[in-house]
Structures are given as structure tokens and as C-alpha cells.
Amino acid sequence: MTTIAPNASRSLIEPQRLLRSIYVGRLILAAAIYLAAVFAWRDADRELTLIASLMVTVAMVFTGASAFYSESEGSAPGPTFLSLQAVFDLILVTAIVHITGDGSSQFAALYILVIATSAVLLSTTGAFLAAALACVLYFGDVILLTDSALEVAVWLQLVVFAVVALSSWYIAARLREARAGTAELAAELVKVRLEASDILRNIKSGIITVDSRGTLLYANPTACNLLGLPLESQVGASSLRLIEPVSPVLARAIERAAMEGIRTTRAEGSVTTATRSFPIGLNTTVSLANGSDAAGGAGSTATVIFQDISDQKRLDTLHMRAERLEAVAELSASLAHEIKNPLASIRSAVEQLGRSPRANDDERSLSELIVRESDRLSRLLSEFLDFARVRVTRIGPVDLAAVAREAASLVAAHPDRPDGVLVHCDLPGEGFIVEGDEDLLHRAVFNLALNAIQASTQPGAVRVELAPLTSDDAPAGVSFDRGGVALRVSDQGGGIPHEIRDRLFDPFFTTKPGGSGLGLSVVHRAIESHRGFVFVDSDARGTRVTVLLPSYQTDAGVAA
């Protein structure tokens, strides 16, 4: 029994469509032979007339049953069904050849059609089996049933059957190979399209594509989230009208790319939504239509790729701040040394003059004032020196959870803590080991927690948290080869005004009466000396300071 080829390469013509054509052709041919027999009824042989009648009846019944089965099955016909169709057609053609003249019948050419359709519908061997059966039926009808002479024409006809079978097999095989290549290419294209779609939907950059008139063609979910707009449901609308209220710079870049063909590279703008405002970086590309040498023509498109660069801006600020603090630290150390020694001499001299027996009350009061101010200036110079000397001196594994817990306990007992402000700790028992100077890290965490309780309003709470740093939580541009930890200190104060946020870590800047303005500067230098980062997020509900530090790695290469 012949077997049908796999679906991907079985035939170039769908079996259902080809079968419908076979059904129609079969009925028309049988009906035509029957009508010819009817018109020649009186002159026709009774045996031939009976064969014609049976042929029409059987053809109608078999074709009707076959059509019902193939149309109601819902799937592609199987090899058994297709083989039965080929066998029936060969028998039908043999009956027609027998009625119309045996070996001399012009309808013998119908064998060729059946052989060709078998090669298309069935597997590689289908054409050869159909040709073999055609030869057997034709030879049997001509020689055995009619006792005709074995003429040259009969042999030629058999040779034609064989040639047609070979040709049909070769053509069908080549077409199947082409179909297989096409199916493989189509499958690969589908795979690439799905992968590209998945990448576009999950990429962290917003992507928007418009046509030459600015009509929105595509927007990925990230673009919708960044702009706060339902762009995916607005395909076909004017992109400029939708985007311009949120980001005029982005809308202008899209317009220039789509209508003027001007590409934008590494530009910056801003996005302002109902909940926040943030900077973006953007690039645009232009795709010209085939045969077009200028943008703005029919079929050309423009694509803009943009992303939130808030984290990158913060990192740039951190690097600039670190450089500035380093310069200030060097200057502070130099000035402090130059001032402190003469100041000590001045204080000592004034103190001796104030104790002189010849000094009157005014001179003693003035001497005490100079000594007090000298002490205050000396303390300030000591703080300058401490700020300049922030260095990692003792390196070793440090349990950051223990350091944070101790610092939080000290802050909770500090006299500056308002009665209505509580200190909460969310610190795991172990597993957060960093490499550094324990005293310096303790100083940094203590300063952060102390600033938090001093900024909190009553009633309120200061929360100290410690968690592993994941790649999703890390800001853009921040990565630690060995993994990292995140320490967060948050308060419930009134927040930090936007205009002074950039100056928080500047030396000598303070908003507290009597403050030196060096506390947060020391924090920044301490964390920066441990190859870490400090970020500040603040709104009307409070402020959160996040410290990122690399994890400690043992000699075995496993992060603790």
C-alpha cells in the first residue's frame, strides 16, 4: 500500500482542492460516456451499454461517498483513502477504454492523468504503483478481454505510462524538496518573528514606530509604561497628538524622523506624567520604502528608541560628587593643619593673659570668649580632619547586619530622638557579609540613622532594612561581580525639597541649626571608599537612603 508524504512536503496543491477537481472531472467524464452510449443505444452492444450504465452509477455513488468523507473529516485525507481514489480512477478509465475501442481508444491518455495525480497526491512510490497498475489493466483489457493483437501502439502506450511515471516522480520529488525548503524557511521566519516580538515586549527600552504621516504603527509595553499612555490600543492614531503633552522633545524627534528624515542620536529629553517626571535618552532611525530615496514618502517608517536615564544621571552625579569631595577633602586637610597649630598658640596666649593678676574683668571676659570660640573652631577643624581622613584602614569581612543592628540601637537611645519616633529594624540574622572597615561602616550607618530620626516628624518611624541586591533592583550602570547587598534607611519626615537634593552630600551644607554639614559627606566618602554607591529618594511622605555594597567573597570564590 502506498503511503502519503508528510504534511510539510506532501503536495504543492492542497489534497482537498485537488480531490474536488478529481470528483468533478470523474462525474463529467462518466456522464459524457453514458450520454454517448444513450444516443447510440440502438447501435451499441448491450454489454457495452450495461457497462456504461454501471460505470455512471458506481462513479456517482463512489464519488458522493468520497466527497462526503473527505469534506466531513476536517483533516487531510489519509494514504488509504487517496490510494482507493487512484485505484478507482484507473478502473474507471479502463472501463472507458474498453467501451470506446480497447487499444485504439483515444481515452487511453486518461491513464497519464491518473498517474500524474497519483504522483502529486501520494508518496514517491505512488506514481510507480499507479503506472504499474495502469499497465496491468490496460494490457489485460487489450489482450485478455478483447483478444486484440499486441500491436506496436500498445507497446508505445505502455512505454508512455512508464515515462510519465518517471517524469511525474522526478517533478513531484523536486517540488516536494522545494516545498520542504519553503516550509522550513516559513517555520524559521515564524520563530524569528516570535523571538523578535518577545524581545520587543520584554526589552527595558521603549520602542515606537510611526509611518511618514506620524500615524502610530507599533508601541511596545515599555513605551506605554514609561509614557503612561495606552499606546498599544491607539495604533492608527496620530502619535504626535498622543505623545506631545507628555514629552515634547520625544514628539519633535519622531516628527523630524518621520516627515523630514532627520535622525536623532543620543539626544536627551524628559517625560512628565501624572505621578513623576524623569529624564530620557532617545535615538531615532528612518526606514525608507523600496524605490524611495527620501523620507516622508509612502511606505517609509520612523522608529524611536528611548529609555529612562534617571539612574545614569544619578551615577554621573555620584562620580562628580566623589571627585568634588576628594578635592574638598584635600583642601580641608591642608587648611586644617595650617590653621590648627597657630590657633592653639593663640588660645594658649589668650588664656594666660586672662589669668594674669593685672587683667581686669573686661579683659577676663574677653579672654574667656576668645578661648570658647577657639575651642569651637578647633572642634570644627577636627571635623574637617576627620572628613579628610575617611579611609579604609582595616579590611576584613564585616557582618553588615550586626553593624546596622548596633547602629540602630545607639540611635534609638540617642538624646536627639523625639519621643514619638520609633526605630524599626528588618535585618536578617546572617548572610550579609561585606569586605571593609567595620568602624567606618558603623560610622556611616549611624550617621544615616541619626539624620533620619532628626528629620522625622512625630509620630513617625525610622526603618533600617537589609536585603540582597538583585539585578532587577540594581540601578542601570551598577553591577557587582560577586553580588551585592542593599541597606536602606527610611524616615517619615516631610521629605527633602527638590532644589537642595543635589547639595545633600556637599561638605559644610546643612539645614540644621548648629550642624557642621559634614555628616552626609562623611557617609558618602565612607561608602565610596568601599566601592559602593549611595542613592537618595524623597517625596512628601519621607526620604529613603539606599546604600549598595559589594558582597564579600571567600578564597574559594563563593560569595558569603
N, C-alpha and C positions, 0 to 999 in steps of 0.2 A: 504494500500500500504506500502511496506517495505521502510525503509529509510536507506540511506547509512551512514556509520560511518564517523566521522571527518577525515580529511586528515592525521592527525598525527598518527592515530591508526586504520585506516580503514582496511588495509590489510598488510600482510607482503610481499606479492607478488604484484607488480605493476598491477593495473587493466588492463592496456593496454597489458602487456605481457601475462597475464592470458587469456584475451579475444582473443588474436591472437591464442593461443593454442586451445581454445574452437572452434574458427572458423574452424581451420584446422581439428580438430577431428570430428566436426559435418559434414563437407563435405566428409571426408573419410568414415565415418560410413554410411551416406546416399548413397554414391556411391557404397559402398560394398553391401548393401542390394539390391540396384537396379540391380547390375550386377548378384547377385544371383537369382533375380527374372527373369532376361532375360534368363539365362541359363536354368532355369526351367519353361520357358514361356508356353510351351505346356501343362505341367502337372499342372501348377499353376492355382489357381482360378482367374477368370477375375476381381473379386472385389479386391483381394489382389494385383494383378498386377497394377490395376488402382491406388490403394493407394500408392504403391511403386513409381510409376511414379510421382504422385502428390507430394509425400514426397520429392523426389530428386529436383523437380522443385522449390517447395516452399523453401526448405533448401538453394538452390543456390541463389535464389532471396533475401531471408531474410538475409542470411549471407553476400552477397555482399553489400546490403544496410547498414547493421550494420557496416561492416568494413569501408565503405566509410564515414559514420557518425563519428565513433569513431576516425578514423585517421585524418580527416579534422577538427575536433572540436578544437584540440590543447590543451584542458584541460581534466581533468579526467572525465570519463562518470558519469552522474547523476544517482540517485537511480531509476528513472523511466526506463531508458534505461537498466540498469542491471536487473531490475525485469522482463522486457519483454524478455530478453535473457533467464532467468531461466524458465519462463513460456513456451517459445517456445521449449526449450530443453526438458522439461517434456512432452509436447505434441508430440514431435518427438520420444522420447523414447517410449511413449505409442503406437504410430503407429508401431514402430519396433516390440514391444512386441506383438501387435495384429497380425502382419503379420507372426511372427515366432513361434506362438504357444500359445498365451494367457498366462494363468497361469503357464504353464510348460516351457515357453520360458527362455532360459539362458540369454537373453538380459535384463531381469528384473533387473539385477545387475547394469545396467546403471543408474537407479534411484538413487542409492547410490552416484555415481559420481556427478550427478547434485545437490543432496542435499549438498554434501561436498563443491562444488564450490560456492554454494549459501551462505553457512556459512562464506566462506572466503571473498566473494565479497560484501555481503550485511551486514546489521547490525545484532545485536544479534538475533532478531526475524526472520531473513531471513531463517535460517536453519529450524525453526519450520514451517514456512509458506510453504517452499518448500516441507518439509516432508508431511505436511497435504495435499497439492495439489497432491503430488505423490501418496499418499494412495487413494485419491478420484479417480484419473484417473485409477490407477491400479485396484482398486475394481470395478469401473464402467465398465472397459473393460472386466474383467474376468466374472463378474456376470451379468451385464445388457446387454452387446453387444453379448456375446457368449453363454449365458445361461449355463456356466460351473458350476460344483458342487463346493461348497465352501469347498475345501479340506484344510487339515492341513497345506500344503505347502504355501497356500495363506496367511493364518494367520501368519505363520512364516515370510513370506516376509514382511507383514505389520509391524510386530514387529521389524524386522531388520531395516526397514525405520526409525522407531521411535528411536531405539538405535543409529543409525548413526546420526540422527538429534541431539540427546543429546550429543553424543561424539563430533560431529563437533562443536556444540555450545560451549562446555567446552574448547576444544582445541583452538578454534578461540578466545574465551574470554581471555584465559591465554596469548595467543600470542599477542593479542591487548594490554594487560597490559604491556607486555614486550616491545612492540613497543612504547607504550606511554612513558615508562621509558627511553627507548633509545632516543626517540625524545627530551624528557625533558633534558636528560644529554647532548645531542648534542647541544641543544639551550643554555644550561648553559656554555658549553665549548666555543661556539662561543662568548657569552657575555664576558667571562673571557678573551678570546683572544683579543677581541676588546678593552676591558678596558686596558689590558696589553700593547697593541700596542699604545693606546692613551697616556698612561703614559710614555712609552719609547720615544714617539715622542715629548712630552712636558716637560720632565724632564730636569733640568738645567745641568745635568752631561752628559758627552759624554760616549757612550757605543759602544764598538766594539767587535764583536765575530769572531773568526777565527777557522779553523779546525787544525788538527795536523800538517799540512804542511805549515801553515801560510796563507792559502788562505782565503780571506775576505768572510765572510758569512753574516754579518749584521753590519750596522752602522747607528745610529740614527742621526737626523738632527743636534743636538747639537754637536756631534763629528765632523760633516762636517764643522760647523761654527767655532768651536774652532781651528781646524787644517787648515782651509781654503782650504780644498780638497773636490772634488765631490765624496766622498766615496760611496754614495748610488748608483751611476751609475757604480762603479768599482767592484761590487760583482763578485767574481770568480777570481779576480786578486790577485797578491801577496801583502798582506798588508804591509809586511816589506819594500818592494821596494817603496811603496807609502808614508809611514809614516817616514821612517828613515831620509830623508833630512830635515823634519820639526821638528821632535823630536826624536833624537837618543835614549834617555832614555826610552821613551814610546815604541819604536820599539823593544828595547832589552827586556823590560819586557814582551811584547807579545811573543817574540821568546822563552824566558825561560819558560813561562807558556805553550805554545802550544807544544813545542818539548821536553822539559825536565820535565814538570810537576811541576815546581818550582813556588809557589805562592808568589806574592809580596804584602806586606801590608804597607800602609801609606808611600809609597815612594814619593819622590818629583823629579821633572824634570822641563824642560822648553820647550816652544813651540816658534819657531821663524818663523813668516810668513812675507809676503812682506810688511805688514803695521805695525807690532808690535811684541814685544817679551814679554812673561809673564810666570810666574811660574805655574806649575800644580801639583796637588796631585793625586796619582793613586793607585788603588788596582786591583789585578788580581785574577780570580778564574779559576779552571780547572774542567771540567765535563768529567768523564770517560765513555766510551762506555760500554754497557752491556757485562758482561763477561770479561772485561779488568781490570787489576789491576795496570796498568801503563799508564802514559800519552804518547802521541805520536802514539798510536795505531789508527787503522781505527775507525772512528766514534767519537773519543774524540774531545772536543772543549775547547777553552780558551776564556774567556771574560775579558776585561779590562774596568774599570770604572774610569774616570778621570774628573777633573773639574779645572776651573781657580781659583787659590787661591790667586790672587793678592789682593783682599780685605782683606782676612785673614792675609796676610803678612803685609798689611798696619795697620791693627788693632794691630797686635803684636808689630809693630814698635811704634805705638801710646802709648801702655801700657809701653813699655820700656822707651820711651821718657818721659812719665809722671813721672815715677819713678826716672829717672835721673834728671829731672828738680826739683823735690821735694828735692832731696839730694843737688843739687847745690844751691837751694834757702835757705836751712837751713845754708849751709856753707857761702853763701854770707851775710846773715843777721848777722851771728856771726862775720865774719871778718869786715864787715862794722862798726859794733858797736865798735869793738876793735880798729879800725884804726881812726875813725872819731873824737873821743874825743882827742887823742894825736895830731892829725893833726890840730885841732882847736887851741890847745895850741901853737903848733909850729908856725902857721900862725900869731897868735897874738904877739908872741915874736919877730918874724922877722919884723913884721910891726912896732913895737915900736922901734926896733933897726934902721930901715931905717929912722925913723923920728927924730932920735937923732941929736942934733946940732953938735956933733962931727963926724957924718958919712960923709964920702967923697962921691964923685959922683959914684965911682965904687961900694961902699957899698950900696948906694941908688938903683942903677940899679940892683944889685944882689938881694936886698930885694924885689924890685918890681917883679922880675922874680919868686922868691920863692912864693910870695903871689899869682901871677897869676896861677902858677902850683898847688898851694894848693887849689885854688878855683876850678880849673878843676878837680882835684882829688876828691874834696868834692862833685861836681856835679855827678861824676861817682859813688861815694859811695851812693849818694841819689838815683840814678837809681837802684843800687843794692838793696837798701832797698825797693824801690817801687816794684821791681821784687819779692822780698821775701814776700812782704805784699799783693800780689794779692789774695784776699779772697772775697767771697760773704758776705757782711756785712748787706745789706738791701734787704730783699727778698720780692718780690711782683710781681703782674702782670705787664709785660712790653710790650708795643706795639713795636715789633721789626721793623715794617715798619717805624714808626716815628723815631726810633733811627737811622736806616740806612739812612733815608732821611736827617736828620740833619747832620750826619757824612759826607755824600756825599757833602752836601752844604759847609761845612767847608773845605773839601779837595779841592773843586772846586775853593775856594778863597785863598788857601794856596800859599805862595810865591814860594814853590818848584814845583808848577805845570807848566810844559812847556806850552808856548802859543798855540802850535798845538795839545795839548792833551785835549780832552773833557771828561766830566763825564756824563754818561747817567744812569738814574735810571729806573728800571722796578719794581716798588713797588706798590702792591695793596693798596687800601685805608684803609682796615681794615681786621680783621680776623686772624692776625698772632700774637697771644699773647703768650708770654713765661713767665716762672717764674724765677726771678733772680734779680740781681743788675743792675739797669739801667745805672749807671755811669760806671760800669765795662764793660758792654756790649758795651756801646758807645765808650769806650777807645779801645776795641778790633776791632770794625768795623772801627773806624777812622784809626788805625794803618794799617789795611789791605788795605784800600783805599789809604792811603798815600804811602805805599810801591808800590802799583800798578801804581800810576801816576809817581813815581820816576823811575820805571822800564820801562815805556812806551817810545816808540820812536815816533818822530814827522813825519808826522801827525799820530795820533792814538786816541784811546778812551779807557776809563775805564768804565766798565759796572757793576752796582750793581743790583742784581736781588734777588727776594724773591719768594718762591713757596712752596706749601705744599709738604711734604715728603711722597711719596708713597712707597709701599712695593717693587715695581719693581725698583725704583730709589735707594733704600737703599742698601749700600754695604752688603755683606754677614757678618753676625755676629752683625749687627747694627739693633736694633729694640727699639722702644719706645712704652710702653704700652698705652699711651694716645695719640699717634700720634706725629708727629714732623714737623718741618719746616726746609727748606734748604735755606741758604743765600750764594749766590755766588758772588765773586768779581773777575773779569777777566780783563786782560790787553792785549795789542797788542805789547808787547815787544819782545825781541829776545829769550825768554824762559830761563829756568834755566838749566845749564849744569848738565848732569846726575850724575856726580861724586860728586856734592855738594848738591844734593837734600836731602840726608839723614841728612845733618847737618843744614838745614834751621832753625830749631827750637832750635838748641843748643844755650845756653847762650854765649854771647860775640863773636859769629860768625857773621861776616858781610863782604859784598863785596863792601860796600860804604865807600868812604873816610870820616873819621870823625864820622862814625857810632859807636854806642855802642854795637850793636849786641844783644840788649835785646828786640827790638820791637816785633818780631815774637814769642819770648819766652814768653813775657807777654800775647800775643794773645792766645797762646796755653794754658797757665795756667788759663787764664780767662774763656775760653770755657770749659776746662776740669773741672773747679770748678762748672760749670753749668750742669755737666753730659752730655756734648756734645762732638763732635768729629770735628777735622779739617783735611781735605784732600787736597793735592796739586796735580794738574795735569798740566804738562807743556810739550810743544813741541816748534818747531821753530816758530810757529805762535803766541805764547804768553803763559801766565800762568793763571790758574784758581784756586782759593782757595775756597773750599766749607766748610761751617760751618753747622753742623747738631745739632739742639737743640730740646729738648722735648717740646711739647706744654703745655700750662697752662691749668689746669683743675679746674673748679669751685667746690664748695661744693656739688653741685647737681650731680657731676660726669660726666659732659658734657664738652668735650674739647672746649676751646674757639677758 
